[in-house]
């Protein structure tokens, strides 16, 4: 257990950040599944729309260091054919 007020505050901040980061990662996974599903069904307009949302969310997560920038670039490259 924490011994100082500063340590207790650190614990609270870590819990808050962890919860936020988990929500962001979960949203990324959900969007990735939607991109895959739209690609398989052949709905091009919906696939493009979801792919754009996925790319934007990946960029934002990479910018705030929730995911690694190279991971975001790799995933963006895999859906780039749908964005065009």
N, CA, C and O atoms as a GROMACS GRO file, in nm:
protein
  336
    1UNK      N    1   0.084  -0.119   0.000
    1UNK     CA    2   0.000   0.000   0.000
    1UNK      C    3   0.088   0.124   0.000
    1UNK      O    4   0.201   0.122   0.048
    2UNK      N    5   0.034   0.230  -0.054
    2UNK     CA    6   0.110   0.355  -0.066
    2UNK      C    7   0.133   0.416   0.072
    2UNK      O    8   0.051   0.404   0.162
    3UNK      N    9   0.246   0.482   0.085
    3UNK     CA   10   0.283   0.542   0.213
    3UNK      C   11   0.262   0.693   0.218
    3UNK      O   12   0.254   0.751   0.326
    4UNK      N   13   0.254   0.757   0.103
    4UNK     CA   14   0.242   0.902   0.101
    4UNK      C   15   0.119   0.944   0.022
    4UNK      O   16   0.061   0.866  -0.054
    5UNK      N   17   0.080   1.071   0.043
    5UNK     CA   18  -0.034   1.124  -0.032
    5UNK      C   19  -0.003   1.125  -0.182
    5UNK      O   20  -0.091   1.099  -0.264
    6UNK      N   21   0.121   1.155  -0.216
    6UNK     CA   22   0.160   1.159  -0.357
    6UNK      C   23   0.146   1.020  -0.420
    6UNK      O   24   0.104   1.008  -0.535
    7UNK      N   25   0.181   0.916  -0.344
    7UNK     CA   26   0.168   0.780  -0.397
    7UNK      C   27   0.022   0.743  -0.417
    7UNK      O   28  -0.013   0.677  -0.515
    8UNK      N   29  -0.064   0.786  -0.326
    8UNK     CA   30  -0.207   0.759  -0.341
    8UNK      C   31  -0.262   0.830  -0.465
    8UNK      O   32  -0.343   0.774  -0.539
    9UNK      N   33  -0.217   0.952  -0.487
    9UNK     CA   34  -0.260   1.026  -0.605
    9UNK      C   35  -0.210   0.957  -0.732
    9UNK      O   36  -0.284   0.947  -0.830
   10UNK      N   37  -0.085   0.911  -0.730
   10UNK     CA   38  -0.031   0.838  -0.846
   10UNK      C   39  -0.117   0.717  -0.879
   10UNK      O   40  -0.144   0.689  -0.996
   11UNK      N   41  -0.158   0.645  -0.776
   11UNK     CA   42  -0.241   0.526  -0.797
   11UNK      C   43  -0.373   0.564  -0.862
   11UNK      O   44  -0.420   0.497  -0.954
   12UNK      N   45  -0.435   0.673  -0.813
   12UNK     CA   46  -0.561   0.718  -0.872
   12UNK      C   47  -0.542   0.757  -1.018
   12UNK      O   48  -0.624   0.723  -1.103
   13UNK      N   49  -0.433   0.828  -1.048
   13UNK     CA   50  -0.408   0.870  -1.185
   13UNK      C   51  -0.384   0.750  -1.276
   13UNK      O   52  -0.433   0.747  -1.389
   14UNK      N   53  -0.310   0.654  -1.229
   14UNK     CA   54  -0.282   0.535  -1.309
   14UNK      C   55  -0.411   0.460  -1.340
   14UNK      O   56  -0.430   0.414  -1.453
   15UNK      N   57  -0.499   0.448  -1.240
   15UNK     CA   58  -0.627   0.380  -1.265
   15UNK      C   59  -0.710   0.452  -1.370
   15UNK      O   60  -0.771   0.389  -1.456
   16UNK      N   61  -0.712   0.584  -1.362
   16UNK     CA   62  -0.788   0.663  -1.459
   16UNK      C   63  -0.731   0.647  -1.599
   16UNK      O   64  -0.805   0.626  -1.695
   17UNK      N   65  -0.598   0.659  -1.611
   17UNK     CA   66  -0.534   0.645  -1.742
   17UNK      C   67  -0.553   0.506  -1.799
   17UNK      O   68  -0.578   0.490  -1.919
   18UNK      N   69  -0.542   0.404  -1.714
   18UNK     CA   70  -0.557   0.266  -1.760
   18UNK      C   71  -0.698   0.244  -1.813
   18UNK      O   72  -0.716   0.180  -1.917
   19UNK      N   73  -0.797   0.296  -1.743
   19UNK     CA   74  -0.936   0.282  -1.789
   19UNK      C   75  -0.956   0.349  -1.924
   19UNK      O   76  -1.019   0.292  -2.014
   20UNK      N   77  -0.902   0.469  -1.939
   20UNK     CA   78  -0.915   0.542  -2.066
   20UNK      C   79  -0.846   0.466  -2.179
   20UNK      O   80  -0.903   0.449  -2.287
   21UNK      N   81  -0.722   0.422  -2.155
   21UNK     CA   82  -0.647   0.351  -2.258
   21UNK      C   83  -0.715   0.222  -2.298
   21UNK      O   84  -0.714   0.185  -2.415
   22UNK      N   85  -0.775   0.153  -2.201
   22UNK     CA   86  -0.848   0.029  -2.232
   22UNK      C   87  -0.967   0.057  -2.322
   22UNK      O   88  -0.994  -0.018  -2.416
   23UNK      N   89  -1.038   0.167  -2.294
   23UNK     CA   90  -1.152   0.202  -2.379
   23UNK      C   91  -1.108   0.233  -2.522
   23UNK      O   92  -1.174   0.194  -2.618
   24UNK      N   93  -0.997   0.304  -2.536
   24UNK     CA   94  -0.947   0.340  -2.669
   24UNK      C   95  -0.904   0.214  -2.745
   24UNK      O   96  -0.939   0.198  -2.862
   25UNK      N   97  -0.830   0.125  -2.678
   25UNK     CA   98  -0.786   0.002  -2.744
   25UNK      C   99  -0.905  -0.085  -2.784
   25UNK      O  100  -0.904  -0.148  -2.890
   26UNK      N  101  -1.006  -0.089  -2.698
   26UNK     CA  102  -1.126  -0.168  -2.729
   26UNK      C  103  -1.196  -0.110  -2.852
   26UNK      O  104  -1.243  -0.186  -2.938
   27UNK      N  105  -1.205   0.021  -2.859
   27UNK     CA  106  -1.268   0.084  -2.976
   27UNK      C  107  -1.190   0.054  -3.103
   27UNK      O  108  -1.249   0.029  -3.208
   28UNK      N  109  -1.057   0.055  -3.094
   28UNK     CA  110  -0.976   0.021  -3.211
   28UNK      C  111  -1.004  -0.122  -3.258
   28UNK      O  112  -1.017  -0.147  -3.377
   29UNK      N  113  -1.013  -0.214  -3.164
   29UNK     CA  114  -1.040  -0.353  -3.199
   29UNK      C  115  -1.178  -0.367  -3.262
   29UNK      O  116  -1.196  -0.443  -3.358
   30UNK      N  117  -1.276  -0.294  -3.208
   30UNK     CA  118  -1.411  -0.299  -3.263
   30UNK      C  119  -1.412  -0.245  -3.406
   30UNK      O  120  -1.474  -0.304  -3.495
   31UNK      N  121  -1.345  -0.132  -3.427
   31UNK     CA  122  -1.339  -0.075  -3.562
   31UNK      C  123  -1.267  -0.169  -3.658
   31UNK      O  124  -1.306  -0.181  -3.774
   32UNK      N  125  -1.162  -0.236  -3.611
   32UNK     CA  126  -1.090  -0.331  -3.696
   32UNK      C  127  -1.182  -0.446  -3.738
   32UNK      O  128  -1.179  -0.490  -3.853
   33UNK      N  129  -1.263  -0.494  -3.645
   33UNK     CA  130  -1.358  -0.600  -3.678
   33UNK      C  131  -1.462  -0.551  -3.778
   33UNK      O  132  -1.502  -0.625  -3.868
   34UNK      N  133  -1.506  -0.426  -3.763
   34UNK     CA  134  -1.604  -0.370  -3.857
   34UNK      C  135  -1.544  -0.355  -3.996
   34UNK      O  136  -1.612  -0.380  -4.096
   35UNK      N  137  -1.418  -0.315  -4.004
   35UNK     CA  138  -1.351  -0.304  -4.133
   35UNK      C  139  -1.343  -0.441  -4.199
   35UNK      O  140  -1.372  -0.455  -4.318
   36UNK      N  141  -1.304  -0.540  -4.122
   36UNK     CA  142  -1.293  -0.676  -4.176
   36UNK      C  143  -1.428  -0.727  -4.224
   36UNK      O  144  -1.438  -0.788  -4.330
   37UNK      N  145  -1.532  -0.704  -4.145
   37UNK     CA  146  -1.667  -0.750  -4.182
   37UNK      C  147  -1.716  -0.679  -4.307
   37UNK      O  148  -1.775  -0.742  -4.395
   38UNK      N  149  -1.692  -0.549  -4.318
   38UNK     CA  150  -1.736  -0.474  -4.435
   38UNK      C  151  -1.659  -0.519  -4.559
   38UNK      O  152  -1.715  -0.524  -4.669
   39UNK      N  153  -1.533  -0.551  -4.542
   39UNK     CA  154  -1.452  -0.599  -4.655
   39UNK      C  155  -1.505  -0.734  -4.704
   39UNK      O  156  -1.513  -0.758  -4.824
   40UNK      N  157  -1.542  -0.822  -4.610
   40UNK     CA  158  -1.589  -0.955  -4.648
   40UNK      C  159  -1.726  -0.951  -4.716
   40UNK      O  160  -1.753  -1.030  -4.806
   41UNK      N  161  -1.813  -0.858  -4.673
   41UNK     CA  162  -1.946  -0.851  -4.733
   41UNK      C  163  -1.944  -0.779  -4.867
   41UNK      O  164  -2.037  -0.794  -4.946
   42UNK      N  165  -1.838  -0.701  -4.893
   42UNK     CA  166  -1.827  -0.634  -5.022
   42UNK      C  167  -1.897  -0.500  -5.029
   42UNK      O  168  -1.912  -0.445  -5.138
   43UNK      N  169  -1.942  -0.448  -4.917
   43UNK     CA  170  -2.007  -0.318  -4.915
   43UNK      C  171  -1.898  -0.209  -4.917
   43UNK      O  172  -1.839  -0.177  -4.814
   44UNK      N  173  -1.873  -0.154  -5.035
   44UNK     CA  174  -1.758  -0.065  -5.051
   44UNK      C  175  -1.777   0.068  -4.979
   44UNK      O  176  -1.683   0.116  -4.915
   45UNK      N  177  -1.894   0.127  -4.987
   45UNK     CA  178  -1.915   0.258  -4.923
   45UNK      C  179  -1.904   0.246  -4.771
   45UNK      O  180  -1.840   0.330  -4.707
   46UNK      N  181  -1.966   0.144  -4.715
   46UNK     CA  182  -1.958   0.125  -4.571
   46UNK      C  183  -1.814   0.092  -4.530
   46UNK      O  184  -1.767   0.137  -4.426
   47UNK      N  185  -1.746   0.014  -4.611
   47UNK     CA  186  -1.607  -0.023  -4.581
   47UNK      C  187  -1.518   0.101  -4.581
   47UNK      O  188  -1.432   0.116  -4.494
   48UNK      N  189  -1.539   0.189  -4.677
   48UNK     CA  190  -1.459   0.312  -4.682
   48UNK      C  191  -1.484   0.400  -4.560
   48UNK      O  192  -1.391   0.455  -4.502
   49UNK      N  193  -1.610   0.411  -4.523
   49UNK     CA  194  -1.646   0.495  -4.408
   49UNK      C  195  -1.584   0.440  -4.279
   49UNK      O  196  -1.528   0.516  -4.200
   50UNK      N  197  -1.596   0.311  -4.259
   50UNK     CA  198  -1.541   0.248  -4.138
   50UNK      C  199  -1.388   0.253  -4.141
   50UNK      O  200  -1.325   0.273  -4.038
   51UNK      N  201  -1.330   0.236  -4.259
   51UNK     CA  202  -1.184   0.241  -4.270
   51UNK      C  203  -1.132   0.379  -4.235
   51UNK      O  204  -1.029   0.392  -4.169
   52UNK      N  205  -1.202   0.483  -4.279
   52UNK     CA  206  -1.160   0.619  -4.245
   52UNK      C  207  -1.167   0.642  -4.094
   52UNK      O  208  -1.077   0.703  -4.036
   53UNK      N  209  -1.274   0.593  -4.031
   53UNK     CA  210  -1.287   0.607  -3.886
   53UNK      C  211  -1.175   0.531  -3.815
   53UNK      O  212  -1.121   0.578  -3.715
   54UNK      N  213  -1.141   0.413  -3.867
   54UNK     CA  214  -1.036   0.332  -3.806
   54UNK      C  215  -0.900   0.400  -3.820
   54UNK      O  216  -0.821   0.400  -3.725
   55UNK      N  217  -0.871   0.456  -3.936
   55UNK     CA  218  -0.744   0.525  -3.957
   55UNK      C  219  -0.734   0.646  -3.865
   55UNK      O  220  -0.629   0.670  -3.806
   56UNK      N  221  -0.842   0.721  -3.853
   56UNK     CA  222  -0.840   0.839  -3.767
   56UNK      C  223  -0.819   0.799  -3.620
   56UNK      O  224  -0.741   0.863  -3.549
   57UNK      N  225  -0.888   0.694  -3.576
   57UNK     CA  226  -0.872   0.649  -3.438
   57UNK      C  227  -0.732   0.595  -3.413
   57UNK      O  228  -0.675   0.616  -3.306
   58UNK      N  229  -0.675   0.526  -3.511
   58UNK     CA  230  -0.539   0.474  -3.498
   58UNK      C  231  -0.438   0.588  -3.486
   58UNK      O  232  -0.348   0.584  -3.403
   59UNK      N  233  -0.455   0.690  -3.570
   59UNK     CA  234  -0.365   0.806  -3.565
   59UNK      C  235  -0.373   0.876  -3.429
   59UNK      O  236  -0.271   0.913  -3.371
   60UNK      N  237  -0.493   0.892  -3.380
   60UNK     CA  238  -0.512   0.960  -3.252
   60UNK      C  239  -0.451   0.879  -3.139
   60UNK      O  240  -0.388   0.935  -3.049
   61UNK      N  241  -0.469   0.747  -3.142
   61UNK     CA  242  -0.412   0.661  -3.038
   61UNK      C  243  -0.260   0.661  -3.045
   61UNK      O  244  -0.193   0.658  -2.941
   62UNK      N  245  -0.206   0.663  -3.164
   62UNK     CA  246  -0.060   0.666  -3.179
   62UNK      C  247  -0.003   0.799  -3.134
   62UNK      O  248   0.104   0.805  -3.074
   63UNK      N  249  -0.076   0.907  -3.162
   63UNK     CA  250  -0.030   1.040  -3.124
   63UNK      C  251  -0.021   1.053  -2.972
   63UNK      O  252   0.068   1.120  -2.920
   64UNK      N  253  -0.114   0.989  -2.901
   64UNK     CA  254  -0.114   0.998  -2.756
   64UNK      C  255  -0.044   0.879  -2.690
   64UNK      O  256  -0.060   0.856  -2.570
   65UNK      N  257   0.032   0.803  -2.769
   65UNK     CA  258   0.115   0.691  -2.720
   65UNK      C  259   0.036   0.579  -2.656
   65UNK      O  260   0.086   0.510  -2.567
   66UNK      N  261  -0.087   0.560  -2.699
   66UNK     CA  262  -0.165   0.447  -2.650
   66UNK      C  263  -0.125   0.321  -2.726
   66UNK      O  264  -0.117   0.212  -2.669
   67UNK      N  265  -0.099   0.337  -2.856
   67UNK     CA  266  -0.041   0.229  -2.935
   67UNK      C  267   0.086   0.283  -3.000
   67UNK      O  268   0.105   0.404  -3.008
   68UNK      N  269   0.172   0.194  -3.044
   68UNK     CA  270   0.298   0.234  -3.105
   68UNK      C  271   0.271   0.294  -3.243
   68UNK      O  272   0.187   0.243  -3.316
   69UNK      N  273   0.341   0.399  -3.279
   69UNK     CA  274   0.319   0.461  -3.410
   69UNK      C  275   0.340   0.366  -3.528
   69UNK      O  276   0.269   0.374  -3.628
   70UNK      N  277   0.437   0.275  -3.517
   70UNK     CA  278   0.459   0.179  -3.624
   70UNK      C  279   0.341   0.083  -3.638
   70UNK      O  280   0.308   0.041  -3.750
   71UNK      N  281   0.279   0.047  -3.527
   71UNK     CA  282   0.161  -0.040  -3.532
   71UNK      C  283   0.048   0.032  -3.606
   71UNK      O  284  -0.021  -0.028  -3.688
   72UNK      N  285   0.030   0.159  -3.575
   72UNK     CA  286  -0.074   0.237  -3.643
   72UNK      C  287  -0.045   0.244  -3.793
   72UNK      O  288  -0.136   0.229  -3.874
   73UNK      N  289   0.080   0.266  -3.829
   73UNK     CA  290   0.117   0.274  -3.971
   73UNK      C  291   0.093   0.141  -4.041
   73UNK      O  292   0.046   0.138  -4.155
   74UNK      N  293   0.126   0.034  -3.974
   74UNK     CA  294   0.109  -0.100  -4.032
   74UNK      C  295  -0.039  -0.129  -4.056
   74UNK      O  296  -0.076  -0.182  -4.161
   75UNK      N  297  -0.123  -0.095  -3.959
   75UNK     CA  298  -0.266  -0.121  -3.974
   75UNK      C  299  -0.330  -0.027  -4.079
   75UNK      O  300  -0.420  -0.067  -4.152
   76UNK      N  301  -0.282   0.096  -4.084
   76UNK     CA  302  -0.332   0.189  -4.185
   76UNK      C  303  -0.298   0.139  -4.324
   76UNK      O  304  -0.380   0.152  -4.416
   77UNK      N  305  -0.180   0.084  -4.341
   77UNK     CA  306  -0.139   0.033  -4.472
   77UNK      C  307  -0.228  -0.083  -4.515
   77UNK      O  308  -0.257  -0.099  -4.633
   78UNK      N  309  -0.271  -0.163  -4.420
   78UNK     CA  310  -0.352  -0.280  -4.455
   78UNK      C  311  -0.494  -0.242  -4.498
   78UNK      O  312  -0.558  -0.317  -4.571
   79UNK      N  313  -0.542  -0.126  -4.454
   79UNK     CA  314  -0.676  -0.083  -4.494
   79UNK      C  315  -0.672   0.031  -4.595
   79UNK      O  316  -0.776   0.087  -4.628
   80UNK      N  317  -0.554   0.064  -4.644
   80UNK     CA  318  -0.542   0.179  -4.734
   80UNK      C  319  -0.617   0.159  -4.865
   80UNK      O  320  -0.659   0.258  -4.926
   81UNK      N  321  -0.634   0.037  -4.909
   81UNK     CA  322  -0.706   0.014  -5.034
   81UNK      C  323  -0.854   0.049  -5.020
   81UNK      O  324  -0.920   0.078  -5.120
   82UNK      N  325  -0.908   0.046  -4.898
   82UNK     CA  326  -1.048   0.080  -4.878
   82UNK      C  327  -1.072   0.230  -4.865
   82UNK      O  328  -1.181   0.279  -4.894
   83UNK      N  329  -0.970   0.302  -4.823
   83UNK     CA  330  -0.984   0.444  -4.800
   83UNK      C  331  -0.990   0.522  -4.931
   83UNK      O  332  -1.056   0.626  -4.939
   84UNK      N  333  -0.924   0.475  -5.032
   84UNK     CA  334  -0.918   0.548  -5.159
   84UNK      C  335  -1.046   0.548  -5.232
   84UNK      O  336  -1.056   0.605  -5.340
   0.00000   0.00000   0.00000
